[in-house]
Amino acid sequence: MKRRDFLLFRGAPVTRTVEISCQQLHMHSLEGRATSGPPEAGGQSGKDFDPAEEGEPPTAFKERTTEQLFTKLRRDLDGADVLRVTGHRWLSEGDGELLREFDELVSSFRARGGRVEFG
């Protein structure tokens, strides 16, 4: 810090950093594929479930879709100066859709003047 800035009570400029773990994005994608689809119980849909006959109810998952996840990430990046990306190699192991969405997110962030750090 410069002495003049110190004497005039000026602080260092604050940069807002958002960190994204590509491993978590990849796991979310896998989890979404594993839990998507209508719940099945003995060949019947969850609506036809009768606890007296069937025993245990079908499993119902309410997970965020990949689209909802990237919408939230875009909101988090509003006003951010730096995007720190960790574990980028995880995206190459997943499906192409996840990598396209991520590349689109990074491109739009850079277009707004943001800085992207890969670590």
Secondary structure as GFF3:
##gff-version 3
##sequence-region A 1 119
A	DSSP	alpha_helix	3	7	.	.	.	ID=ss1
A	DSSP	beta_strand	17	21	.	.	.	ID=ss2
A	DSSP	alpha_helix	22	35	.	.	.	ID=ss3
A	DSSP	beta_strand	40	41	.	.	.	ID=ss4
A	DSSP	beta_strand	44	45	.	.	.	ID=ss5
A	DSSP	three_ten_helix	46	48	.	.	.	ID=ss6
A	DSSP	alpha_helix	51	54	.	.	.	ID=ss7
A	DSSP	alpha_helix	66	77	.	.	.	ID=ss8
A	DSSP	beta_strand	82	86	.	.	.	ID=ss9
A	DSSP	alpha_helix	89	93	.	.	.	ID=ss10
A	DSSP	alpha_helix	96	111	.	.	.	ID=ss11
A	DSSP	beta_strand	115	118	.	.	.	ID=ss12
###
